[in-house]
Amino acid sequence: MSTPRPEFLSDDDRATVRDAREEIETAAPGTEAGYWVFFLAVALLGLALLVFWPRLLGVLPGAAFFTPFAMLAAVLMVLGGPALGLASRGLGGGASAAAVEAALRQLESLEADREVRLRAATLLVSYAFVSQGATTTQTYKPDEVAPRVRRSLPLIEAVEEYLVADFDVGQVFTGRGPDHRDFLP
């Protein structure tokens, strides 16, 4: 297979990438910190229900009928809050994975116009890694997605070089040595 010719970005291309990157930054999936606050509040509310239910019965003796339901709800809240908080760690990653898949589909189709492909390449490079709290995970493996976007790889690399230089984005497809295309069929 012959090596595809490198792509060069025009000023208009860079403006499109810059606009796409700004849109990504304003609409980026957040970390799970906001979810943790909610689920911690649920757990604390359950704990408060467990502690204060007997006192409430002293004031409202008619509420004794609801004791089994209140205790079940309280235990579920105390145990479920942290469990749901842990499960929420995948929410930001799921949104990023969906964005990556949409970008891959656009880049596979060479019928898409250049602006769409530039935006898709920006998404692909921007969502290669997702930071969630103290951890950063890789959304996809470049070696696995590169064959899907083989014909668009020079454009993706040009976009990546621009993003690395101007937006401090990590390298995904570039910078892997002269034989980094060996994985392509």
HELIX and SHEET records of a PDB file:
HELIX    1   1 ASP A   11  ALA A   27  1                                  17    
HELIX    2   2 ALA A   33  VAL A   59  1                                  27    
HELIX    3   3 PRO A   61  PHE A   66  5                                   6    
HELIX    4   4 THR A   67  ALA A   87  1                                  21    
HELIX    5   5 ARG A   89  GLU A  108  1                                  20    
HELIX    6   6 ARG A  114  SER A  126  1                                  13    
HELIX    7   7 PRO A  142  VAL A  145  1                                   4    
HELIX    8   8 ARG A  150  SER A  152  5                                   3    
HELIX    9   9 LEU A  153  PHE A  167  1                                  15    
SHEET    1   A 2 PHE A 129  GLN A 132  0                                        
SHEET    2   A 2 THR A 135  GLN A 138 -1                                        
END                                                                             
